[in-house]
């Protein structure tokens, strides 16, 4: 008789996500995962497969949660410029109960060079984020807030570069005023 799963898969994936996010893929052992997730090793393998499959499930969960949180904030913005600032400020994560930086960026640095699936997931995530910037630029143009002379593709790529750079810098720079000054400089490009 097959046993029923006695755990909440989403909750367990989120525990794995936080551990991978904090320690990275290579440093996180199966023993660490089993202890942190609070499930038996056999249940982990039966439910999630191997360590890499679990990592990608955790990475996908992170991307979904981040997208929901960021797009929720952006939807509340009164203008395109305010929404772009909110996206950039989201990288600072001053009130977060989780590890510093971005799990996607961490994956890019640790795995993307030698793992094609990791690279594909990182690029898909970054492509979605860059599209958010493109959409906001279009929204600003439509409302008259942003001028037509701006190069949409170049500006979206530059804002994306700032977004990634800020997530990396936020891991080590505690001076949030310095990081906000960087955001202010990027916002001036929109004038």
Backbone as JSON, one array per atom type, in Angstrom:
{
  "sequence": "XXXXXXXXXXXXXXXXXXXXXXXXXXXXXXXXXXXXXXXXXXXXXXXXXXXXXXXXXXXXXXXXXXXXXXXXXXXXXXXXXXXXXXXXXXXXXXXXXXXXXXXXXXXXXXXXXXXXXXXXXXXXXXXXXXXXXXXXXXXXXXXXXXXXXXXXXXXXXXXXXXXXXXXXXXXXXXXXXXXXXXXXXXXXXXX",
  "N": [[0.84, -1.17, 0.0], [0.64, 2.16, -0.92], [2.15, 4.97, 0.64], [0.72, 8.01, 1.83], [1.62, 11.37, 1.11], [2.96, 13.28, 3.69], [3.35, 15.98, 3.95], [3.43, 19.47, 3.09], [3.93, 20.29, -0.11], [4.52, 22.8, -1.35], [5.38, 24.35, 0.83], [7.64, 22.92, 1.6], [9.21, 23.12, -0.71], [9.68, 25.85, -0.62], [11.26, 25.99, 1.67], [13.51, 24.61, 0.77], [14.2, 26.36, -1.26], [15.01, 28.67, 0.15], [17.25, 27.66, 1.48], [18.97, 26.86, -0.64], [19.24, 29.38, -1.83], [20.52, 30.83, 0.13], [22.9, 29.34, 0.58], [23.81, 28.39, -1.88], [24.06, 26.19, -4.76], [26.16, 24.21, -4.95], [27.27, 24.13, -2.36], [25.2, 23.2, -0.81], [24.19, 20.29, 0.59], [22.66, 17.02, 0.16], [22.06, 16.0, 2.63], [21.88, 18.37, 4.13], [19.61, 19.45, 2.91], [17.57, 17.55, 3.47], [17.49, 17.73, 6.28], [16.84, 20.46, 6.63], [14.45, 20.73, 5.22], [12.81, 19.01, 6.55], [11.85, 16.48, 5.87], [11.81, 12.98, 4.95], [14.59, 11.37, 3.36], [13.96, 9.54, 1.32], [11.34, 10.32, 0.7], [11.88, 12.81, -0.31], [13.34, 12.26, -2.66], [11.41, 10.68, -4.02], [9.37, 12.55, -4.41], [10.51, 14.91, -5.49], [12.65, 14.23, -7.09], [16.07, 14.29, -8.05], [18.77, 16.27, -6.57], [19.33, 18.4, -8.36], [16.92, 18.65, -9.79], [15.2, 19.41, -7.71], [16.42, 21.82, -7.05], [15.89, 23.35, -9.36], [13.1, 23.4, -9.23], [12.83, 24.91, -6.91], [14.03, 27.27, -7.76], [12.25, 28.05, -9.79], [10.02, 28.48, -8.2], [10.89, 30.66, -6.7], [11.15, 32.57, -8.77], [8.45, 32.82, -9.52], [7.27, 33.79, -7.11], [8.7, 36.18, -6.79], [7.97, 37.56, -9.1], [5.19, 37.87, -8.67], [5.22, 39.5, -6.35], [6.68, 41.79, -7.17], [5.28, 42.68, -9.48], [2.85, 43.17, -8.3], [3.43, 45.39, -6.67], [4.2, 47.22, -8.67], [1.83, 47.52, -10.08], [0.42, 49.16, -8.41], [1.54, 51.62, -8.78], [1.4, 55.07, -9.66], [2.35, 56.13, -11.96], [4.42, 55.58, -14.9], [7.13, 56.18, -14.48], [7.24, 56.12, -11.68], [6.66, 53.42, -11.29], [8.88, 52.22, -12.53], [10.9, 53.15, -10.84], [10.07, 51.84, -8.52], [10.5, 49.17, -9.26], [13.31, 49.15, -9.46], [13.99, 49.88, -6.84], [13.04, 47.68, -5.5], [15.1, 45.91, -5.54], [16.67, 46.53, -3.4], [15.55, 45.57, -1.06], [15.13, 46.13, 1.76], [13.53, 45.42, 3.94], [13.41, 42.68, 4.22], [12.79, 39.21, 4.99], [14.65, 37.27, 4.26], [17.48, 35.78, 2.49], [20.18, 37.95, 1.38], [20.36, 39.66, -1.77], [19.67, 38.22, -5.01], [18.18, 35.24, -5.96], [18.11, 34.33, -8.58], [20.2, 35.77, -9.79], [22.3, 34.77, -8.25], [22.26, 32.13, -9.17], [22.96, 32.55, -11.82], [25.62, 33.39, -11.52], [26.82, 31.22, -10.18], [26.11, 28.8, -11.58], [25.3, 29.06, -14.32], [27.26, 29.21, -16.34], [28.27, 26.62, -16.73], [26.06, 24.96, -16.77], [23.59, 24.25, -18.88], [20.77, 24.2, -18.54], [20.37, 25.73, -16.24], [21.36, 28.16, -17.17], [19.47, 28.71, -19.19], [17.12, 29.06, -17.66], [17.82, 31.3, -16.13], [18.18, 33.22, -18.15], [15.59, 33.3, -19.24], [14.16, 34.34, -17.06], [15.41, 36.84, -16.74], [14.75, 37.93, -19.19], [11.97, 38.22, -18.95], [11.91, 40.16, -16.92], [13.21, 42.3, -18.18], [11.3, 42.76, -20.12], [9.26, 43.78, -18.53], [10.33, 46.32, -18.03], [10.34, 47.34, -20.67], [7.57, 47.38, -21.18], [6.77, 49.24, -19.28], [8.08, 51.52, -20.18], [6.76, 51.86, -22.61], [4.22, 52.35, -21.59], [4.71, 54.78, -20.31], [5.34, 56.38, -22.51], [2.9, 56.33, -23.86], [1.27, 57.69, -22.09], [2.41, 60.15, -22.22], [4.31, 60.81, -20.45], [6.93, 59.97, -20.85], [9.29, 60.74, -23.37], [9.25, 60.34, -26.98], [11.74, 60.2, -28.1], [13.43, 58.58, -26.71], [15.33, 55.59, -26.75], [13.82, 52.67, -26.76], [14.63, 49.9, -26.56], [17.37, 50.08, -25.88], [17.18, 51.59, -23.51], [15.58, 49.91, -21.91], [17.33, 47.71, -21.7], [19.46, 48.94, -20.37], [18.24, 49.69, -17.94], [17.64, 47.14, -17.02], [20.21, 46.15, -16.66], [21.01, 47.82, -14.57], [19.21, 46.93, -12.64], [20.03, 44.26, -12.2], [22.68, 44.73, -11.39], [22.24, 46.26, -9.06], [21.02, 44.33, -7.43], [23.16, 42.67, -6.93], [24.98, 44.41, -5.7], [23.5, 45.06, -3.42], [23.9, 42.91, -1.8], [26.26, 43.32, -0.44], [26.7, 46.02, 0.14], [25.83, 48.12, 2.64], [25.04, 50.7, 2.84], [22.33, 52.16, 2.05], [21.6, 54.62, 1.06], [23.56, 55.23, -0.8], [23.01, 53.31, -2.75], [20.44, 54.11, -3.45], [21.08, 56.53, -4.61], [22.29, 55.67, -6.94], [20.06, 54.6, -8.2], [18.64, 56.99, -8.52], [20.28, 58.26, -10.44], [19.88, 56.61, -12.66], [17.18, 57.04, -13.05], [17.21, 59.61, -14.0], [17.85, 59.25, -16.64], [15.45, 58.95, -17.83], [14.35, 61.37, -18.21]],
  "CA": [[0.0, 0.0, 0.0], [1.44, 3.38, -1.02], [1.95, 5.94, 1.71], [0.37, 9.34, 1.36], [2.61, 12.37, 1.49], [2.56, 13.9, 4.94], [3.92, 17.32, 4.0], [2.96, 20.45, 2.12], [5.01, 20.41, -1.1], [4.91, 24.2, -1.53], [6.14, 24.78, 2.0], [8.92, 22.23, 1.55], [9.98, 23.74, -1.79], [10.13, 27.17, -0.15], [12.38, 25.76, 2.59], [14.66, 24.29, -0.08], [14.55, 27.59, -1.96], [15.77, 29.54, 1.06], [18.56, 27.06, 1.75], [19.78, 27.02, -1.86], [19.45, 30.81, -2.01], [21.5, 31.26, 1.14], [24.17, 28.61, 0.52], [24.19, 28.04, -3.24], [23.82, 24.8, -5.15], [27.28, 23.31, -4.63], [27.5, 24.03, -0.91], [24.06, 22.56, -0.17], [24.22, 18.83, 0.44], [21.38, 16.34, 0.33], [21.85, 15.91, 4.08], [21.39, 19.69, 4.53], [18.25, 19.61, 2.41], [16.68, 16.68, 4.25], [17.36, 18.31, 7.62], [16.19, 21.77, 6.55], [13.1, 20.58, 4.71], [12.03, 18.26, 7.51], [11.22, 15.29, 5.28], [12.73, 11.85, 4.8], [15.34, 11.36, 2.11], [13.19, 8.79, 0.33], [10.22, 11.17, 0.29], [12.41, 13.89, -1.14], [13.63, 11.7, -3.98], [10.16, 10.27, -4.65], [8.54, 13.71, -4.75], [11.19, 15.98, -6.24], [13.74, 13.73, -7.91], [17.41, 14.52, -7.5], [19.1, 17.6, -6.06], [19.21, 19.39, -9.41], [15.49, 18.85, -10.06], [14.69, 20.19, -6.59], [16.96, 23.17, -7.19], [15.14, 24.06, -10.39], [11.74, 23.66, -8.7], [12.98, 26.02, -5.97], [14.32, 28.46, -8.56], [10.99, 28.42, -10.42], [9.16, 29.04, -7.14], [11.43, 31.99, -6.42], [10.78, 33.44, -9.89], [7.01, 33.08, -9.42], [7.02, 34.64, -5.95], [9.26, 37.49, -7.07], [7.12, 38.2, -10.11], [3.94, 38.28, -8.01], [5.48, 40.61, -5.43], [7.1, 42.98, -7.91], [4.19, 43.17, -10.32], [1.83, 43.71, -7.39], [3.86, 46.75, -6.32], [4.2, 48.04, -9.88], [0.44, 47.8, -10.43], [-0.05, 50.24, -7.54], [2.21, 52.87, -9.14], [0.55, 56.06, -10.33], [2.95, 56.53, -13.24], [5.45, 54.68, -15.4], [8.38, 56.48, -13.78], [7.12, 55.6, -10.32], [6.74, 51.96, -11.38], [10.28, 51.88, -12.81], [11.63, 53.36, -9.57], [9.69, 50.75, -7.6], [11.21, 47.96, -9.69], [14.72, 49.28, -9.08], [14.08, 49.88, -5.38], [12.76, 46.32, -5.01], [16.38, 45.21, -5.42], [17.3, 46.86, -2.11], [14.95, 44.61, -0.11], [15.54, 46.52, 3.11], [12.69, 44.84, 5.0], [13.21, 41.29, 3.81], [13.1, 38.15, 5.94], [15.29, 36.23, 3.47], [18.88, 36.09, 2.17], [20.48, 39.11, 0.55], [20.56, 39.45, -3.19], [18.67, 37.6, -5.87], [18.45, 33.83, -6.21], [18.37, 34.18, -10.02], [21.56, 36.27, -10.01], [23.2, 33.78, -7.64], [22.3, 31.0, -10.09], [23.75, 32.98, -12.99], [27.03, 33.44, -11.15], [27.32, 29.91, -9.76], [25.82, 27.63, -12.42], [24.92, 29.28, -15.73], [28.37, 29.01, -17.27], [28.49, 25.2, -17.02], [24.82, 24.19, -16.74], [22.7, 24.87, -19.88], [19.4, 24.39, -18.03], [20.43, 26.88, -15.34], [21.51, 29.34, -18.02], [18.19, 28.95, -19.84], [16.18, 29.59, -16.67], [18.27, 32.65, -15.8], [17.89, 34.1, -19.29], [14.13, 33.48, -19.32], [13.76, 35.24, -15.98], [15.88, 38.18, -17.06], [13.98, 38.39, -20.34], [10.69, 38.69, -18.41], [12.14, 41.41, -16.2], [13.47, 43.34, -19.18], [10.02, 43.06, -20.75], [8.55, 44.69, -17.63], [10.83, 47.66, -18.3], [9.83, 47.75, -21.98], [6.15, 47.68, -21.03], [6.64, 50.5, -18.53], [8.51, 52.59, -21.09], [5.63, 52.05, -23.53], [3.15, 52.99, -20.8], [5.11, 56.18, -20.13], [5.2, 57.06, -23.81], [1.48, 56.45, -24.16], [0.7, 58.72, -21.21], [3.11, 61.41, -22.45], [5.29, 61.0, -19.37], [8.24, 59.74, -21.44], [9.35, 61.2, -24.74], [9.44, 59.36, -28.05], [13.14, 60.17, -28.53], [14.16, 57.55, -25.96], [15.49, 54.28, -27.4], [13.16, 51.71, -25.87], [15.44, 48.71, -26.35], [18.58, 50.47, -25.14], [16.79, 52.01, -22.17], [15.16, 48.7, -21.17], [18.54, 46.94, -21.4], [20.22, 49.67, -19.35], [17.53, 49.55, -16.67], [17.83, 45.75, -16.61], [21.58, 46.07, -16.15], [20.99, 48.46, -13.25], [18.45, 46.04, -11.76], [20.9, 43.14, -11.83], [23.8, 45.29, -10.63], [21.78, 46.64, -7.72], [20.79, 43.12, -6.62], [24.48, 42.19, -6.51], [25.52, 45.38, -4.75], [22.72, 45.02, -2.18], [24.41, 41.81, -0.97], [27.43, 43.7, 0.35], [26.7, 47.44, 0.51], [24.77, 48.41, 3.61], [24.66, 52.1, 2.68], [21.2, 52.2, 1.13], [21.58, 55.94, 0.4], [24.42, 55.11, -1.97], [22.28, 52.54, -3.75], [19.34, 54.96, -3.94], [21.69, 57.53, -5.5], [22.45, 54.99, -8.23], [18.73, 54.57, -8.78], [18.34, 58.36, -8.96], [21.0, 58.51, -11.69], [19.19, 55.88, -13.73], [15.9, 57.69, -13.29], [17.46, 60.82, -14.8], [17.86, 58.88, -18.05], [14.08, 58.97, -18.32], [13.94, 62.78, -18.45]],
  "C": [[0.89, 1.24, 0.0], [1.1, 4.33, 0.12], [1.54, 7.28, 1.11], [1.43, 10.32, 1.86], [2.1, 13.13, 2.71], [3.18, 15.29, 5.07], [3.36, 18.18, 2.89], [4.11, 20.71, 1.14], [5.46, 21.86, -1.29], [5.76, 24.7, -0.38], [7.55, 24.17, 1.99], [9.8, 22.82, 0.44], [10.5, 25.1, -1.34], [11.27, 27.03, 0.85], [13.65, 25.44, 1.79], [15.14, 25.54, -0.8], [15.41, 28.48, -1.07], [17.16, 28.98, 1.34], [19.48, 27.18, 0.53], [20.16, 28.49, -2.07], [20.56, 31.31, -1.09], [22.87, 30.62, 0.92], [24.69, 28.37, -0.9], [23.98, 26.55, -3.49], [24.92, 23.87, -4.65], [27.45, 23.09, -3.14], [26.37, 23.29, -0.19], [24.07, 21.07, -0.45], [22.81, 18.26, 0.57], [21.05, 16.22, 1.82], [21.31, 17.24, 4.6], [19.92, 19.86, 4.14], [17.25, 18.8, 3.23], [16.44, 17.28, 5.63], [16.55, 19.61, 7.58], [14.73, 21.66, 6.12], [12.2, 19.78, 5.66], [11.29, 17.07, 6.92], [12.27, 14.2, 5.17], [13.38, 11.9, 3.42], [14.57, 10.65, 1.0], [12.01, 9.61, -0.19], [10.69, 12.29, -0.61], [12.66, 13.39, -2.56], [12.35, 11.32, -4.73], [9.35, 11.46, -5.15], [9.22, 14.67, -5.71], [12.27, 15.48, -7.18], [15.07, 14.02, -7.25], [17.59, 15.98, -7.06], [18.91, 18.67, -7.13], [17.74, 19.69, -9.73], [14.85, 19.68, -8.95], [15.16, 21.64, -6.68], [16.15, 23.97, -8.22], [13.69, 24.33, -9.98], [11.79, 24.85, -7.74], [13.23, 27.33, -6.72], [13.05, 28.96, -9.26], [10.04, 29.05, -9.4], [9.6, 30.45, -6.79], [11.0, 32.97, -7.52], [9.3, 33.8, -9.82], [6.69, 34.03, -8.27], [7.52, 36.07, -6.19], [8.39, 38.25, -8.06], [5.81, 38.69, -9.49], [4.15, 39.51, -7.14], [5.79, 41.89, -6.19], [5.96, 43.53, -8.74], [3.03, 43.71, -9.49], [2.16, 45.14, -6.99], [3.75, 47.69, -7.52], [2.77, 48.42, -10.27], [-0.13, 48.95, -9.6], [0.54, 51.6, -7.92], [1.27, 53.78, -9.92], [1.08, 56.44, -11.7], [4.0, 55.51, -13.65], [6.77, 54.92, -14.67], [8.36, 55.95, -12.35], [7.25, 54.08, -10.31], [8.17, 51.51, -11.65], [11.12, 52.06, -11.56], [11.32, 52.24, -8.59], [10.4, 49.45, -7.96], [12.67, 48.02, -9.25], [14.88, 49.24, -7.56], [13.78, 48.51, -4.78], [14.05, 45.54, -4.81], [17.03, 45.45, -4.06], [16.77, 46.01, -0.97], [15.32, 44.9, 1.33], [14.76, 45.81, 4.21], [12.43, 43.35, 4.76], [13.54, 40.29, 4.92], [13.8, 36.98, 5.23], [16.72, 36.63, 3.13], [19.03, 37.33, 1.3], [20.6, 38.7, -0.91], [19.41, 38.71, -3.85], [19.08, 36.16, -6.16], [18.76, 33.58, -7.69], [19.8, 34.63, -10.33], [22.57, 35.29, -9.43], [23.36, 32.57, -8.56], [23.13, 31.34, -11.32], [25.24, 32.91, -12.69], [27.58, 32.05, -10.88], [27.21, 28.84, -10.84], [25.71, 27.88, -13.91], [26.04, 28.99, -16.72], [28.54, 27.53, -17.66], [27.23, 24.34, -16.99], [23.82, 24.85, -17.69], [21.28, 25.11, -19.37], [19.36, 25.58, -17.07], [20.52, 28.17, -16.16], [20.18, 29.7, -18.69], [17.19, 29.57, -18.88], [16.54, 31.02, -16.29], [17.88, 33.6, -16.94], [16.39, 34.33, -19.47], [13.64, 34.47, -18.26], [14.17, 36.67, -16.29], [15.12, 38.76, -18.25], [12.62, 38.92, -19.88], [10.85, 40.03, -17.71], [12.41, 42.56, -17.17], [12.19, 43.72, -19.91], [9.18, 43.97, -19.86], [9.0, 46.13, -17.88], [10.32, 48.18, -19.65], [8.37, 48.18, -21.89], [5.95, 49.0, -20.29], [7.07, 51.7, -19.37], [7.38, 52.9, -22.07], [4.48, 52.75, -22.82], [3.46, 54.47, -20.61], [5.02, 56.99, -21.4], [3.73, 57.32, -24.12], [0.84, 57.56, -23.32], [1.33, 60.09, -21.44], [4.16, 61.72, -21.4], [6.73, 60.84, -19.89], [8.2, 60.15, -22.92], [9.62, 60.09, -25.74], [10.9, 59.24, -28.48], [13.95, 59.09, -27.81], [14.19, 56.24, -26.75], [14.97, 53.21, -26.44], [14.05, 50.52, -25.55], [16.68, 49.02, -25.51], [18.27, 50.85, -23.71], [16.37, 50.81, -21.33], [16.37, 47.86, -20.78], [19.36, 47.62, -20.31], [19.56, 49.56, -17.98], [17.66, 48.12, -16.12], [19.22, 45.56, -16.02], [21.67, 46.69, -14.76], [20.3, 47.55, -12.23], [19.33, 44.88, -11.27], [22.07, 43.64, -10.97], [23.41, 45.66, -9.22], [21.53, 45.41, -6.84], [22.11, 42.55, -6.12], [25.05, 43.13, -5.45], [24.81, 45.32, -3.4], [23.17, 43.88, -1.25], [25.53, 42.27, -0.03], [27.42, 45.15, 0.82], [25.52, 47.71, 1.43], [24.29, 49.85, 3.53], [23.58, 52.21, 1.61], [21.09, 53.56, 0.43], [22.44, 55.91, -0.85], [23.7, 54.38, -3.1], [21.1, 53.34, -4.31], [19.87, 56.06, -4.86], [21.93, 56.93, -6.89], [21.11, 54.92, -8.95], [18.35, 55.95, -9.31], [19.03, 58.68, -10.28], [20.33, 57.81, -12.87], [17.83, 56.52, -14.04], [16.07, 58.96, -14.13], [17.53, 60.5, -16.29], [16.47, 58.98, -18.67], [13.59, 60.39, -18.64], [14.25, 63.22, -19.85]]
}
